Amino acid sequence: MAGDEYGGTLAGASVLVIDDEPGMRNFLVKMLEPRVKRVAQAASPAEATQLLDKTHFDVVVLDNIMPGKTGLEWVEEQRRKGFYADTILITAYADLETAIAALRAGVSDFILKPFRTNQILGAVSRTLDRKNLRRDNTLLRRELHAGSTVRMLGKSPALNAVRTLLKRLAPLPTPVLFTGASGTGKELAARQLHQMSPRADKAFVPVNCAAIAPDRIVPELFGSVEGDATLKPGLLLLADGGTLFLDEVAQMPEPLQAALLRVLEDQRIRPQGAEREIPLDLRFLFATNADLEKAVAEGRFRADLYHRINVVKIEMPPLRDRSEDIVELAALFMEQFSTVLGMPALRLDDDTLLKLRRYDWPGNVRELRNLIERSVILGFFPDEFSGQGSVAGARAIEELDLVIQRHMLHMLDLCNGNRAEAARRLGVSRKTIDRRLQAWGELGPD
């Protein structure tokens, strides 16, 4: 049945039906209503405009021939205002001129009259699939670039206190401010809070406010209307329904602080160049390693925004206050890097673990992670952490070329001998690969 085939795809969608004929409008609404999250109807373009001013729709299904203006004319007008919902056009005439105009207006699909139920449902389903794919591809590229881990390891009292608070906050829409030194796992805790929340099946979008140029951060977050009246969605829209995590909030430029305050209060945004505000459904999480109260006192951070985001604060404990977790963390990082790099794991003997626990870790978990990665690559721990002392370290330095050789040859094997691909994965030049292979007597035909 059509419901069984399309229900899963359509279940979370909101759809607006626009048609001046009551019979056709009611038919479309009755067909969609059991299958989508929400369906609304409008008898005219003017009525549809009023609905869009109040509510966001994922898909708009509209007739082309209506009194006053055509469906295409209405879509073109709305694009200039910041209309970004995907559109399906119903028409009795599939001439080339109409098709070209529809493409220019950003219409997603055509349905010719007369049509069958499965044609409408198929068009809406395809449109939603494309929309979700575009969003997921954009977010996936960000995740692959940033990297992500979602496990908070450790059983220390300090970390268990954080977990207890996360569990209490998970079902609530309340903003949360994560504080603590760099490398203490603020983003990791925010991800865990998202995964424990009712929004877990929606997007988690992290944004580092210090990593985006001040003149680009507002359009990056809010989106913009391009010259051809096409809306380029920002990260706020891409995260709609899910969680937006803003890191390094102390580095926000003042214009963004003002704009963000309005979003937090109204849950609506206005993309750059758009005339219409767009409603949002977002949970906001924030993080900083700076003293925000001091920034407020010095006039670098808005007091009203600080009080708006500081509803609940979670202070992430430094690694030195949870030294009992170091054994578990070191073992995990050792396993990860030996697998990813294709190199042998180092032995975490009692002497090494004791030295790791006694160290102060000013860089916190990130510093521990970097130490393990570097040690796996070199084939030994630094003397201050080595259980064997400096003699073992010196001997390992002499064997470093053998470690590099083993790793490079392993990567070439993974790439089926493709030296260009191996060089790309290793982050070195093709010439470096060739030079090393020649020195080792391993250089053969590419």
Secondary structure as UniProt FT lines:
FT   HELIX           2..10
FT   TURN            11..12
FT   STRAND          14..18
FT   HELIX           22..32
FT   TURN            33..35
FT   STRAND          38..42
FT   HELIX           45..54
FT   STRAND          59..63
FT   HELIX           71..81
FT   STRAND          86..91
FT   HELIX           96..105
FT   STRAND          109..112
FT   HELIX           117..146
FT   HELIX           157..169
FT   TURN            170..171
FT   STRAND          176..179
FT   TURN            182..183
FT   HELIX           186..196
FT   TURN            198..201
FT   STRAND          204..208
FT   TURN            209..210
FT   HELIX           214..222
FT   STRAND          224..225
FT   TURN            227..228
FT   STRAND          231..232
FT   HELIX           235..238
FT   TURN            239..241
FT   STRAND          243..247
FT   HELIX           249..251
FT   HELIX           254..266
FT   STRAND          268..269
FT   STRAND          278..279
FT   STRAND          283..288
FT   HELIX           292..297
FT   TURN            298..299
FT   HELIX           303..309
FT   STRAND          312..315
FT   HELIX           319..325
FT   HELIX           326..341
FT   HELIX           350..358
FT   TURN            362..363
FT   HELIX           364..378
FT   TURN            383..385
FT   HELIX           390..398
FT   HELIX           400..414
FT   TURN            415..417
FT   HELIX           419..426
FT   HELIX           430..440
//
